């Protein structure tokens, strides 16, 4: 598998969603674990993992938003919700 990068991934994004790109540094062990996970689960990529993780974290901390819930569930279960 090639090195993980943070370029925009159109597969994960809904065409009408706004995208804000950011760069972050990951600890090496986290990057390796994510790489191994993606290799074992080809239907996941680093974008889907990060979106699901951030959405899940916000939901656990009590942030309630219908779009956030759809994003989380869509990433976790490979669903694409339409309005």
N, CA, C and O atoms as a Maestro MAE file, in Angstrom:
{
 s_m_m2io_version
 :::
 2.0.0
}

f_m_ct {
 s_m_title
 :::
 protein
 m_atom[332] {
  # First column is atom index #
  i_m_mmod_type
  r_m_x_coord
  r_m_y_coord
  r_m_z_coord
  i_m_residue_number
  s_m_chain_name
  s_m_pdb_residue_name
  s_m_pdb_atom_name
  i_m_atomic_number
  :::
  1 25 0.835 -1.184 0.000 1 A "UNK " " N  " 7
  2 3 0.000 0.000 0.000 1 A "UNK " " CA " 6
  3 2 0.874 1.239 0.000 1 A "UNK " " C  " 6
  4 15 1.903 1.277 0.675 1 A "UNK " " O  " 8
  5 25 0.480 2.230 -0.736 2 A "UNK " " N  " 7
  6 3 1.269 3.454 -0.765 2 A "UNK " " CA " 6
  7 2 1.084 4.217 0.545 2 A "UNK " " C  " 6
  8 15 0.140 3.969 1.296 2 A "UNK " " O  " 8
  9 25 1.986 5.134 0.802 3 A "UNK " " N  " 7
  10 3 1.916 5.938 2.020 3 A "UNK " " CA " 6
  11 2 0.596 6.702 2.067 3 A "UNK " " C  " 6
  12 15 0.077 7.137 1.039 3 A "UNK " " O  " 8
  13 25 0.070 6.855 3.263 4 A "UNK " " N  " 7
  14 3 -1.164 7.593 3.431 4 A "UNK " " CA " 6
  15 2 -0.907 9.072 3.203 4 A "UNK " " C  " 6
  16 15 0.137 9.595 3.592 4 A "UNK " " O  " 8
  17 25 -1.858 9.745 2.572 5 A "UNK " " N  " 7
  18 3 -1.717 11.176 2.358 5 A "UNK " " CA " 6
  19 2 -3.030 11.859 2.682 5 A "UNK " " C  " 6
  20 15 -4.015 11.198 3.009 5 A "UNK " " O  " 8
  21 25 -3.047 13.164 2.594 6 A "UNK " " N  " 7
  22 3 -4.220 13.927 2.986 6 A "UNK " " CA " 6
  23 2 -4.795 14.735 1.837 6 A "UNK " " C  " 6
  24 15 -5.313 15.831 2.051 6 A "UNK " " O  " 8
  25 25 -4.713 14.217 0.631 7 A "UNK " " N  " 7
  26 3 -5.339 14.873 -0.509 7 A "UNK " " CA " 6
  27 2 -6.837 14.599 -0.471 7 A "UNK " " C  " 6
  28 15 -7.289 13.644 0.160 7 A "UNK " " O  " 8
  29 25 -7.596 15.444 -1.149 8 A "UNK " " N  " 7
  30 3 -9.046 15.285 -1.185 8 A "UNK " " CA " 6
  31 2 -9.404 13.964 -1.843 8 A "UNK " " C  " 6
  32 15 -8.850 13.618 -2.886 8 A "UNK " " O  " 8
  33 25 -10.318 13.232 -1.247 9 A "UNK " " N  " 7
  34 3 -10.755 11.949 -1.770 9 A "UNK " " CA " 6
  35 2 -12.217 12.075 -2.178 9 A "UNK " " C  " 6
  36 15 -13.090 12.180 -1.316 9 A "UNK " " O  " 8
  37 25 -12.491 12.066 -3.459 10 A "UNK " " N  " 7
  38 3 -13.849 12.306 -3.945 10 A "UNK " " CA " 6
  39 2 -14.786 11.133 -3.666 10 A "UNK " " C  " 6
  40 15 -16.001 11.336 -3.663 10 A "UNK " " O  " 8
  41 25 -14.287 9.916 -3.431 11 A "UNK " " N  " 7
  42 3 -15.160 8.786 -3.145 11 A "UNK " " CA " 6
  43 2 -15.941 9.004 -1.854 11 A "UNK " " C  " 6
  44 15 -17.114 8.642 -1.768 11 A "UNK " " O  " 8
  45 25 -15.303 9.585 -0.865 12 A "UNK " " N  " 7
  46 3 -15.904 9.724 0.449 12 A "UNK " " CA " 6
  47 2 -16.836 10.925 0.520 12 A "UNK " " C  " 6
  48 15 -17.756 10.951 1.338 12 A "UNK " " O  " 8
  49 25 -16.607 11.899 -0.314 13 A "UNK " " N  " 7
  50 3 -17.310 13.165 -0.201 13 A "UNK " " CA " 6
  51 2 -18.596 13.171 -1.008 13 A "UNK " " C  " 6
  52 15 -18.663 12.629 -2.112 13 A "UNK " " O  " 8
  53 25 -19.598 13.784 -0.442 14 A "UNK " " N  " 7
  54 3 -20.843 13.998 -1.140 14 A "UNK " " CA " 6
  55 2 -20.652 15.233 -2.016 14 A "UNK " " C  " 6
  56 15 -20.019 16.195 -1.582 14 A "UNK " " O  " 8
  57 25 -21.175 15.230 -3.218 15 A "UNK " " N  " 7
  58 3 -20.937 16.338 -4.150 15 A "UNK " " CA " 6
  59 2 -21.389 17.687 -3.608 15 A "UNK " " C  " 6
  60 15 -20.777 18.705 -3.932 15 A "UNK " " O  " 8
  61 25 -22.430 17.728 -2.800 16 A "UNK " " N  " 7
  62 3 -22.918 19.010 -2.313 16 A "UNK " " CA " 6
  63 2 -22.262 19.430 -0.999 16 A "UNK " " C  " 6
  64 15 -22.480 20.553 -0.543 16 A "UNK " " O  " 8
  65 25 -21.474 18.568 -0.385 17 A "UNK " " N  " 7
  66 3 -20.801 18.898 0.865 17 A "UNK " " CA " 6
  67 2 -19.630 19.833 0.614 17 A "UNK " " C  " 6
  68 15 -18.922 19.716 -0.386 17 A "UNK " " O  " 8
  69 25 -19.445 20.756 1.536 18 A "UNK " " N  " 7
  70 3 -18.261 21.598 1.473 18 A "UNK " " CA " 6
  71 2 -17.110 20.826 2.092 18 A "UNK " " C  " 6
  72 15 -17.299 20.081 3.053 18 A "UNK " " O  " 8
  73 25 -15.930 21.004 1.545 19 A "UNK " " N  " 7
  74 3 -14.757 20.297 2.025 19 A "UNK " " CA " 6
  75 2 -13.747 21.313 2.520 19 A "UNK " " C  " 6
  76 15 -13.434 22.285 1.833 19 A "UNK " " O  " 8
  77 25 -13.251 21.079 3.704 20 A "UNK " " N  " 7
  78 3 -12.188 21.902 4.257 20 A "UNK " " CA " 6
  79 2 -11.015 20.976 4.497 20 A "UNK " " C  " 6
  80 15 -11.104 20.037 5.287 20 A "UNK " " O  " 8
  81 25 -9.932 21.239 3.824 21 A "UNK " " N  " 7
  82 3 -8.747 20.399 3.967 21 A "UNK " " CA " 6
  83 2 -7.869 20.927 5.093 21 A "UNK " " C  " 6
  84 15 -7.782 22.135 5.314 21 A "UNK " " O  " 8
  85 25 -7.230 20.023 5.791 22 A "UNK " " N  " 7
  86 3 -6.255 20.405 6.791 22 A "UNK " " CA " 6
  87 2 -5.176 19.346 6.847 22 A "UNK " " C  " 6
  88 15 -5.401 18.191 6.486 22 A "UNK " " O  " 8
  89 25 -4.039 19.736 7.290 23 A "UNK " " N  " 7
  90 3 -2.938 18.795 7.441 23 A "UNK " " CA " 6
  91 2 -2.678 18.612 8.921 23 A "UNK " " C  " 6
  92 15 -2.753 19.557 9.706 23 A "UNK " " O  " 8
  93 25 -2.375 17.393 9.282 24 A "UNK " " N  " 7
  94 3 -2.025 17.130 10.672 24 A "UNK " " CA " 6
  95 2 -0.919 16.082 10.693 24 A "UNK " " C  " 6
  96 15 -0.796 15.254 9.790 24 A "UNK " " O  " 8
  97 25 -0.143 16.143 11.722 25 A "UNK " " N  " 7
  98 3 0.902 15.153 11.904 25 A "UNK " " CA " 6
  99 2 0.362 14.052 12.798 25 A "UNK " " C  " 6
  100 15 -0.292 14.318 13.806 25 A "UNK " " O  " 8
  101 25 0.643 12.815 12.418 26 A "UNK " " N  " 7
  102 3 0.239 11.663 13.212 26 A "UNK " " CA " 6
  103 2 1.469 11.021 13.823 26 A "UNK " " C  " 6
  104 15 2.544 11.012 13.223 26 A "UNK " " O  " 8
  105 25 1.302 10.490 15.009 27 A "UNK " " N  " 7
  106 3 2.397 9.723 15.588 27 A "UNK " " CA " 6
  107 2 2.619 8.502 14.702 27 A "UNK " " C  " 6
  108 15 1.684 7.974 14.101 27 A "UNK " " O  " 8
  109 25 3.849 8.073 14.634 28 A "UNK " " N  " 7
  110 3 4.209 6.982 13.732 28 A "UNK " " CA " 6
  111 2 3.405 5.715 14.011 28 A "UNK " " C  " 6
  112 15 2.971 5.043 13.075 28 A "UNK " " O  " 8
  113 25 3.201 5.380 15.287 29 A "UNK " " N  " 7
  114 3 2.459 4.148 15.594 29 A "UNK " " CA " 6
  115 2 0.988 4.245 15.166 29 A "UNK " " C  " 6
  116 15 0.395 3.239 14.777 29 A "UNK " " O  " 8
  117 25 0.405 5.425 15.234 30 A "UNK " " N  " 7
  118 3 -0.963 5.614 14.771 30 A "UNK " " CA " 6
  119 2 -1.039 5.491 13.251 30 A "UNK " " C  " 6
  120 15 -1.965 4.876 12.722 30 A "UNK " " O  " 8
  121 25 -0.082 6.065 12.559 31 A "UNK " " N  " 7
  122 3 -0.039 5.975 11.095 31 A "UNK " " CA " 6
  123 2 0.144 4.527 10.650 31 A "UNK " " C  " 6
  124 15 -0.503 4.083 9.702 31 A "UNK " " O  " 8
  125 25 1.022 3.792 11.330 32 A "UNK " " N  " 7
  126 3 1.238 2.379 10.986 32 A "UNK " " CA " 6
  127 2 -0.028 1.557 11.221 32 A "UNK " " C  " 6
  128 15 -0.389 0.716 10.398 32 A "UNK " " O  " 8
  129 25 -0.701 1.804 12.348 33 A "UNK " " N  " 7
  130 3 -1.928 1.059 12.654 33 A "UNK " " CA " 6
  131 2 -3.009 1.350 11.612 33 A "UNK " " C  " 6
  132 15 -3.723 0.446 11.178 33 A "UNK " " O  " 8
  133 25 -3.123 2.617 11.215 34 A "UNK " " N  " 7
  134 3 -4.113 2.979 10.211 34 A "UNK " " CA " 6
  135 2 -3.771 2.322 8.873 34 A "UNK " " C  " 6
  136 15 -4.662 1.835 8.177 34 A "UNK " " O  " 8
  137 25 -2.515 2.305 8.517 35 A "UNK " " N  " 7
  138 3 -2.076 1.676 7.271 35 A "UNK " " CA " 6
  139 2 -2.387 0.179 7.278 35 A "UNK " " C  " 6
  140 15 -2.877 -0.354 6.282 35 A "UNK " " O  " 8
  141 25 -2.108 -0.500 8.384 36 A "UNK " " N  " 7
  142 3 -2.401 -1.937 8.489 36 A "UNK " " CA " 6
  143 2 -3.903 -2.189 8.402 36 A "UNK " " C  " 6
  144 15 -4.339 -3.144 7.759 36 A "UNK " " O  " 8
  145 25 -4.689 -1.337 9.046 37 A "UNK " " N  " 7
  146 3 -6.137 -1.500 9.004 37 A "UNK " " CA " 6
  147 2 -6.655 -1.364 7.572 37 A "UNK " " C  " 6
  148 15 -7.467 -2.174 7.126 37 A "UNK " " O  " 8
  149 25 -6.189 -0.351 6.857 38 A "UNK " " N  " 7
  150 3 -6.627 -0.123 5.471 38 A "UNK " " CA " 6
  151 2 -6.221 -1.299 4.578 38 A "UNK " " C  " 6
  152 15 -6.976 -1.691 3.688 38 A "UNK " " O  " 8
  153 25 -5.037 -1.859 4.812 39 A "UNK " " N  " 7
  154 3 -4.605 -3.016 4.026 39 A "UNK " " CA " 6
  155 2 -5.503 -4.220 4.258 39 A "UNK " " C  " 6
  156 15 -5.751 -4.988 3.329 39 A "UNK " " O  " 8
  157 25 -5.996 -4.401 5.484 40 A "UNK " " N  " 7
  158 3 -6.859 -5.541 5.808 40 A "UNK " " CA " 6
  159 2 -8.324 -5.282 5.466 40 A "UNK " " C  " 6
  160 15 -9.099 -6.226 5.317 40 A "UNK " " O  " 8
  161 25 -8.706 -4.028 5.343 41 A "UNK " " N  " 7
  162 3 -10.092 -3.653 5.065 41 A "UNK " " CA " 6
  163 2 -10.116 -2.685 3.880 41 A "UNK " " C  " 6
  164 15 -10.165 -1.470 4.072 41 A "UNK " " O  " 8
  165 25 -10.082 -3.220 2.660 42 A "UNK " " N  " 7
  166 3 -9.951 -2.359 1.471 42 A "UNK " " CA " 6
  167 2 -11.128 -1.420 1.235 42 A "UNK " " C  " 6
  168 15 -11.001 -0.481 0.449 42 A "UNK " " O  " 8
  169 25 -12.264 -1.638 1.884 43 A "UNK " " N  " 7
  170 3 -13.386 -0.717 1.719 43 A "UNK " " CA " 6
  171 2 -13.233 0.530 2.604 43 A "UNK " " C  " 6
  172 15 -14.077 1.425 2.558 43 A "UNK " " O  " 8
  173 25 -12.175 0.592 3.397 44 A "UNK " " N  " 7
  174 3 -11.861 1.760 4.225 44 A "UNK " " CA " 6
  175 2 -10.644 2.464 3.653 44 A "UNK " " C  " 6
  176 15 -9.801 1.832 3.017 44 A "UNK " " O  " 8
  177 25 -10.548 3.758 3.874 45 A "UNK " " N  " 7
  178 3 -9.338 4.502 3.568 45 A "UNK " " CA " 6
  179 2 -9.109 5.506 4.699 45 A "UNK " " C  " 6
  180 15 -9.932 5.624 5.607 45 A "UNK " " O  " 8
  181 25 -7.989 6.228 4.640 46 A "UNK " " N  " 7
  182 3 -7.661 7.117 5.759 46 A "UNK " " CA " 6
  183 2 -8.682 8.237 5.934 46 A "UNK " " C  " 6
  184 15 -8.877 8.724 7.048 46 A "UNK " " O  " 8
  185 25 -9.328 8.647 4.860 47 A "UNK " " N  " 7
  186 3 -10.311 9.715 4.948 47 A "UNK " " CA " 6
  187 2 -11.556 9.232 5.696 47 A "UNK " " C  " 6
  188 15 -12.089 9.929 6.559 47 A "UNK " " O  " 8
  189 25 -11.998 8.049 5.353 48 A "UNK " " N  " 7
  190 3 -13.172 7.472 6.008 48 A "UNK " " CA " 6
  191 2 -12.894 7.224 7.490 48 A "UNK " " C  " 6
  192 15 -13.754 7.478 8.333 48 A "UNK " " O  " 8
  193 25 -11.706 6.735 7.808 49 A "UNK " " N  " 7
  194 3 -11.329 6.491 9.203 49 A "UNK " " CA " 6
  195 2 -11.348 7.793 10.001 49 A "UNK " " C  " 6
  196 15 -11.941 7.855 11.078 49 A "UNK " " O  " 8
  197 25 -10.705 8.825 9.478 50 A "UNK " " N  " 7
  198 3 -10.638 10.098 10.197 50 A "UNK " " CA " 6
  199 2 -12.015 10.738 10.344 50 A "UNK " " C  " 6
  200 15 -12.337 11.266 11.409 50 A "UNK " " O  " 8
  201 25 -12.828 10.699 9.294 51 A "UNK " " N  " 7
  202 3 -14.169 11.271 9.393 51 A "UNK " " CA " 6
  203 2 -15.004 10.527 10.431 51 A "UNK " " C  " 6
  204 15 -15.687 11.152 11.242 51 A "UNK " " O  " 8
  205 25 -14.953 9.203 10.408 52 A "UNK " " N  " 7
  206 3 -15.716 8.418 11.381 52 A "UNK " " CA " 6
  207 2 -15.212 8.674 12.803 52 A "UNK " " C  " 6
  208 15 -16.008 8.777 13.737 52 A "UNK " " O  " 8
  209 25 -13.902 8.775 12.965 53 A "UNK " " N  " 7
  210 3 -13.329 9.001 14.299 53 A "UNK " " CA " 6
  211 2 -13.718 10.368 14.851 53 A "UNK " " C  " 6
  212 15 -14.112 10.478 16.013 53 A "UNK " " O  " 8
  213 25 -13.614 11.399 14.038 54 A "UNK " " N  " 7
  214 3 -13.959 12.747 14.502 54 A "UNK " " CA " 6
  215 2 -15.457 12.847 14.797 54 A "UNK " " C  " 6
  216 15 -15.856 13.381 15.832 54 A "UNK " " O  " 8
  217 25 -16.280 12.334 13.887 55 A "UNK " " N  " 7
  218 3 -17.727 12.370 14.099 55 A "UNK " " CA " 6
  219 2 -18.112 11.577 15.341 55 A "UNK " " C  " 6
  220 15 -18.938 12.029 16.133 55 A "UNK " " O  " 8
  221 25 -17.520 10.394 15.516 56 A "UNK " " N  " 7
  222 3 -17.803 9.572 16.696 56 A "UNK " " CA " 6
  223 2 -17.394 10.262 17.988 56 A "UNK " " C  " 6
  224 15 -18.126 10.217 18.976 56 A "UNK " " O  " 8
  225 25 -16.238 10.895 17.986 57 A "UNK " " N  " 7
  226 3 -15.761 11.629 19.159 57 A "UNK " " CA " 6
  227 2 -16.741 12.750 19.524 57 A "UNK " " C  " 6
  228 15 -17.125 12.890 20.685 57 A "UNK " " O  " 8
  229 25 -17.142 13.544 18.527 58 A "UNK " " N  " 7
  230 3 -18.060 14.652 18.788 58 A "UNK " " CA " 6
  231 2 -19.412 14.147 19.308 58 A "UNK " " C  " 6
  232 15 -19.995 14.748 20.211 58 A "UNK " " O  " 8
  233 25 -19.898 13.059 18.746 59 A "UNK " " N  " 7
  234 3 -21.168 12.500 19.213 59 A "UNK " " CA " 6
  235 2 -21.049 12.007 20.651 59 A "UNK " " C  " 6
  236 15 -21.957 12.218 21.456 59 A "UNK " " O  " 8
  237 25 -19.938 11.353 20.980 60 A "UNK " " N  " 7
  238 3 -19.731 10.869 22.347 60 A "UNK " " CA " 6
  239 2 -19.646 12.015 23.348 60 A "UNK " " C  " 6
  240 15 -20.002 11.851 24.515 60 A "UNK " " O  " 8
  241 25 -19.180 13.164 22.901 61 A "UNK " " N  " 7
  242 3 -19.051 14.330 23.776 61 A "UNK " " CA " 6
  243 2 -20.338 15.156 23.832 61 A "UNK " " C  " 6
  244 15 -20.359 16.238 24.419 61 A "UNK " " O  " 8
  245 25 -21.405 14.646 23.224 62 A "UNK " " N  " 7
  246 3 -22.706 15.276 23.353 62 A "UNK " " CA " 6
  247 2 -23.108 16.220 22.242 62 A "UNK " " C  " 6
  248 15 -24.175 16.829 22.318 62 A "UNK " " O  " 8
  249 25 -22.293 16.361 21.217 63 A "UNK " " N  " 7
  250 3 -22.659 17.226 20.098 63 A "UNK " " CA " 6
  251 2 -23.716 16.504 19.278 63 A "UNK " " C  " 6
  252 15 -23.472 15.408 18.773 63 A "UNK " " O  " 8
  253 25 -24.880 17.108 19.145 64 A "UNK " " N  " 7
  254 3 -25.976 16.477 18.420 64 A "UNK " " CA " 6
  255 2 -26.313 17.293 17.182 64 A "UNK " " C  " 6
  256 15 -26.654 18.473 17.262 64 A "UNK " " O  " 8
  257 25 -26.208 16.635 16.042 65 A "UNK " " N  " 7
  258 3 -26.464 17.280 14.767 65 A "UNK " " CA " 6
  259 2 -26.823 16.178 13.781 65 A "UNK " " C  " 6
  260 15 -26.111 15.179 13.678 65 A "UNK " " O  " 8
  261 25 -27.908 16.352 13.066 66 A "UNK " " N  " 7
  262 3 -28.383 15.323 12.140 66 A "UNK " " CA " 6
  263 2 -27.355 15.004 11.047 66 A "UNK " " C  " 6
  264 15 -27.138 13.839 10.715 66 A "UNK " " O  " 8
  265 25 -26.727 16.042 10.493 67 A "UNK " " N  " 7
  266 3 -25.729 15.822 9.439 67 A "UNK " " CA " 6
  267 2 -24.515 15.069 9.973 67 A "UNK " " C  " 6
  268 15 -23.955 14.219 9.281 67 A "UNK " " O  " 8
  269 25 -24.111 15.379 11.197 68 A "UNK " " N  " 7
  270 3 -22.986 14.680 11.824 68 A "UNK " " CA " 6
  271 2 -23.336 13.205 12.031 68 A "UNK " " C  " 6
  272 15 -22.516 12.323 11.774 68 A "UNK " " O  " 8
  273 25 -24.546 12.950 12.492 69 A "UNK " " N  " 7
  274 3 -24.985 11.568 12.690 69 A "UNK " " CA " 6
  275 2 -24.993 10.807 11.374 69 A "UNK " " C  " 6
  276 15 -24.552 9.659 11.316 69 A "UNK " " O  " 8
  277 25 -25.490 11.441 10.317 70 A "UNK " " N  " 7
  278 3 -25.492 10.798 8.996 70 A "UNK " " CA " 6
  279 2 -24.075 10.506 8.516 70 A "UNK " " C  " 6
  280 15 -23.805 9.438 7.967 70 A "UNK " " O  " 8
  281 25 -23.182 11.455 8.726 71 A "UNK " " N  " 7
  282 3 -21.791 11.252 8.324 71 A "UNK " " CA " 6
  283 2 -21.176 10.076 9.072 71 A "UNK " " C  " 6
  284 15 -20.517 9.227 8.472 71 A "UNK " " O  " 8
  285 25 -21.392 10.029 10.374 72 A "UNK " " N  " 7
  286 3 -20.840 8.947 11.192 72 A "UNK " " CA " 6
  287 2 -21.386 7.591 10.757 72 A "UNK " " C  " 6
  288 15 -20.620 6.661 10.503 72 A "UNK " " O  " 8
  289 25 -22.707 7.482 10.671 73 A "UNK " " N  " 7
  290 3 -23.321 6.210 10.294 73 A "UNK " " CA " 6
  291 2 -22.942 5.835 8.862 73 A "UNK " " C  " 6
  292 15 -22.677 4.668 8.573 73 A "UNK " " O  " 8
  293 25 -22.916 6.814 7.977 74 A "UNK " " N  " 7
  294 3 -22.527 6.542 6.596 74 A "UNK " " CA " 6
  295 2 -21.113 6.004 6.490 74 A "UNK " " C  " 6
  296 15 -20.860 5.080 5.717 74 A "UNK " " O  " 8
  297 25 -20.187 6.570 7.255 75 A "UNK " " N  " 7
  298 3 -18.810 6.084 7.233 75 A "UNK " " CA " 6
  299 2 -18.685 4.716 7.882 75 A "UNK " " C  " 6
  300 15 -17.954 3.858 7.386 75 A "UNK " " O  " 8
  301 25 -19.384 4.505 8.975 76 A "UNK " " N  " 7
  302 3 -19.269 3.230 9.682 76 A "UNK " " CA " 6
  303 2 -19.869 2.068 8.890 76 A "UNK " " C  " 6
  304 15 -19.358 0.949 8.942 76 A "UNK " " O  " 8
  305 25 -20.930 2.330 8.173 77 A "UNK " " N  " 7
  306 3 -21.651 1.246 7.512 77 A "UNK " " CA " 6
  307 2 -21.703 1.385 5.993 77 A "UNK " " C  " 6
  308 15 -22.539 0.755 5.345 77 A "UNK " " O  " 8
  309 25 -20.828 2.196 5.423 78 A "UNK " " N  " 7
  310 3 -20.749 2.403 3.972 78 A "UNK " " CA " 6
  311 2 -22.095 2.763 3.365 78 A "UNK " " C  " 6
  312 15 -22.479 2.235 2.322 78 A "UNK " " O  " 8
  313 25 -22.807 3.668 4.028 79 A "UNK " " N  " 7
  314 3 -24.107 4.097 3.529 79 A "UNK " " CA " 6
  315 2 -23.973 5.507 2.984 79 A "UNK " " C  " 6
  316 15 -23.148 6.295 3.447 79 A "UNK " " O  " 8
  317 25 -24.794 5.809 1.996 80 A "UNK " " N  " 7
  318 3 -24.836 7.151 1.431 80 A "UNK " " CA " 6
  319 2 -26.259 7.672 1.589 80 A "UNK " " C  " 6
  320 15 -27.160 7.264 0.856 80 A "UNK " " O  " 8
  321 25 -26.461 8.579 2.551 81 A "UNK " " N  " 7
  322 3 -27.797 9.111 2.807 81 A "UNK " " CA " 6
  323 2 -28.077 10.270 1.874 81 A "UNK " " C  " 6
  324 15 -27.215 11.114 1.629 81 A "UNK " " O  " 8
  325 25 -29.282 10.299 1.364 82 A "UNK " " N  " 7
  326 3 -29.725 11.410 0.522 82 A "UNK " " CA " 6
  327 2 -30.853 12.119 1.237 82 A "UNK " " C  " 6
  328 15 -31.654 11.492 1.931 82 A "UNK " " O  " 8
  329 25 -30.914 13.438 1.063 83 A "UNK " " N  " 7
  330 3 -31.983 14.223 1.719 83 A "UNK " " CA " 6
  331 2 -33.334 13.902 1.131 83 A "UNK " " C  " 6
  332 15 -34.343 14.464 1.558 83 A "UNK " " O  " 8
  :::
 }
 m_bond[331] {
  # First column is bond index #
  i_m_from
  i_m_to
  i_m_order
  :::
  1 1 2 1
  2 2 3 1
  3 3 4 2
  4 3 5 1
  5 5 6 1
  6 6 7 1
  7 7 8 2
  8 7 9 1
  9 9 10 1
  10 10 11 1
  11 11 12 2
  12 11 13 1
  13 13 14 1
  14 14 15 1
  15 15 16 2
  16 15 17 1
  17 17 18 1
  18 18 19 1
  19 19 20 2
  20 19 21 1
  21 21 22 1
  22 22 23 1
  23 23 24 2
  24 23 25 1
  25 25 26 1
  26 26 27 1
  27 27 28 2
  28 27 29 1
  29 29 30 1
  30 30 31 1
  31 31 32 2
  32 31 33 1
  33 33 34 1
  34 34 35 1
  35 35 36 2
  36 35 37 1
  37 37 38 1
  38 38 39 1
  39 39 40 2
  40 39 41 1
  41 41 42 1
  42 42 43 1
  43 43 44 2
  44 43 45 1
  45 45 46 1
  46 46 47 1
  47 47 48 2
  48 47 49 1
  49 49 50 1
  50 50 51 1
  51 51 52 2
  52 51 53 1
  53 53 54 1
  54 54 55 1
  55 55 56 2
  56 55 57 1
  57 57 58 1
  58 58 59 1
  59 59 60 2
  60 59 61 1
  61 61 62 1
  62 62 63 1
  63 63 64 2
  64 63 65 1
  65 65 66 1
  66 66 67 1
  67 67 68 2
  68 67 69 1
  69 69 70 1
  70 70 71 1
  71 71 72 2
  72 71 73 1
  73 73 74 1
  74 74 75 1
  75 75 76 2
  76 75 77 1
  77 77 78 1
  78 78 79 1
  79 79 80 2
  80 79 81 1
  81 81 82 1
  82 82 83 1
  83 83 84 2
  84 83 85 1
  85 85 86 1
  86 86 87 1
  87 87 88 2
  88 87 89 1
  89 89 90 1
  90 90 91 1
  91 91 92 2
  92 91 93 1
  93 93 94 1
  94 94 95 1
  95 95 96 2
  96 95 97 1
  97 97 98 1
  98 98 99 1
  99 99 100 2
  100 99 101 1
  101 101 102 1
  102 102 103 1
  103 103 104 2
  104 103 105 1
  105 105 106 1
  106 106 107 1
  107 107 108 2
  108 107 109 1
  109 109 110 1
  110 110 111 1
  111 111 112 2
  112 111 113 1
  113 113 114 1
  114 114 115 1
  115 115 116 2
  116 115 117 1
  117 117 118 1
  118 118 119 1
  119 119 120 2
  120 119 121 1
  121 121 122 1
  122 122 123 1
  123 123 124 2
  124 123 125 1
  125 125 126 1
  126 126 127 1
  127 127 128 2
  128 127 129 1
  129 129 130 1
  130 130 131 1
  131 131 132 2
  132 131 133 1
  133 133 134 1
  134 134 135 1
  135 135 136 2
  136 135 137 1
  137 137 138 1
  138 138 139 1
  139 139 140 2
  140 139 141 1
  141 141 142 1
  142 142 143 1
  143 143 144 2
  144 143 145 1
  145 145 146 1
  146 146 147 1
  147 147 148 2
  148 147 149 1
  149 149 150 1
  150 150 151 1
  151 151 152 2
  152 151 153 1
  153 153 154 1
  154 154 155 1
  155 155 156 2
  156 155 157 1
  157 157 158 1
  158 158 159 1
  159 159 160 2
  160 159 161 1
  161 161 162 1
  162 162 163 1
  163 163 164 2
  164 163 165 1
  165 165 166 1
  166 166 167 1
  167 167 168 2
  168 167 169 1
  169 169 170 1
  170 170 171 1
  171 171 172 2
  172 171 173 1
  173 173 174 1
  174 174 175 1
  175 175 176 2
  176 175 177 1
  177 177 178 1
  178 178 179 1
  179 179 180 2
  180 179 181 1
  181 181 182 1
  182 182 183 1
  183 183 184 2
  184 183 185 1
  185 185 186 1
  186 186 187 1
  187 187 188 2
  188 187 189 1
  189 189 190 1
  190 190 191 1
  191 191 192 2
  192 191 193 1
  193 193 194 1
  194 194 195 1
  195 195 196 2
  196 195 197 1
  197 197 198 1
  198 198 199 1
  199 199 200 2
  200 199 201 1
  201 201 202 1
  202 202 203 1
  203 203 204 2
  204 203 205 1
  205 205 206 1
  206 206 207 1
  207 207 208 2
  208 207 209 1
  209 209 210 1
  210 210 211 1
  211 211 212 2
  212 211 213 1
  213 213 214 1
  214 214 215 1
  215 215 216 2
  216 215 217 1
  217 217 218 1
  218 218 219 1
  219 219 220 2
  220 219 221 1
  221 221 222 1
  222 222 223 1
  223 223 224 2
  224 223 225 1
  225 225 226 1
  226 226 227 1
  227 227 228 2
  228 227 229 1
  229 229 230 1
  230 230 231 1
  231 231 232 2
  232 231 233 1
  233 233 234 1
  234 234 235 1
  235 235 236 2
  236 235 237 1
  237 237 238 1
  238 238 239 1
  239 239 240 2
  240 239 241 1
  241 241 242 1
  242 242 243 1
  243 243 244 2
  244 243 245 1
  245 245 246 1
  246 246 247 1
  247 247 248 2
  248 247 249 1
  249 249 250 1
  250 250 251 1
  251 251 252 2
  252 251 253 1
  253 253 254 1
  254 254 255 1
  255 255 256 2
  256 255 257 1
  257 257 258 1
  258 258 259 1
  259 259 260 2
  260 259 261 1
  261 261 262 1
  262 262 263 1
  263 263 264 2
  264 263 265 1
  265 265 266 1
  266 266 267 1
  267 267 268 2
  268 267 269 1
  269 269 270 1
  270 270 271 1
  271 271 272 2
  272 271 273 1
  273 273 274 1
  274 274 275 1
  275 275 276 2
  276 275 277 1
  277 277 278 1
  278 278 279 1
  279 279 280 2
  280 279 281 1
  281 281 282 1
  282 282 283 1
  283 283 284 2
  284 283 285 1
  285 285 286 1
  286 286 287 1
  287 287 288 2
  288 287 289 1
  289 289 290 1
  290 290 291 1
  291 291 292 2
  292 291 293 1
  293 293 294 1
  294 294 295 1
  295 295 296 2
  296 295 297 1
  297 297 298 1
  298 298 299 1
  299 299 300 2
  300 299 301 1
  301 301 302 1
  302 302 303 1
  303 303 304 2
  304 303 305 1
  305 305 306 1
  306 306 307 1
  307 307 308 2
  308 307 309 1
  309 309 310 1
  310 310 311 1
  311 311 312 2
  312 311 313 1
  313 313 314 1
  314 314 315 1
  315 315 316 2
  316 315 317 1
  317 317 318 1
  318 318 319 1
  319 319 320 2
  320 319 321 1
  321 321 322 1
  322 322 323 1
  323 323 324 2
  324 323 325 1
  325 325 326 1
  326 326 327 1
  327 327 328 2
  328 327 329 1
  329 329 330 1
  330 330 331 1
  331 331 332 2
  :::
 }
}
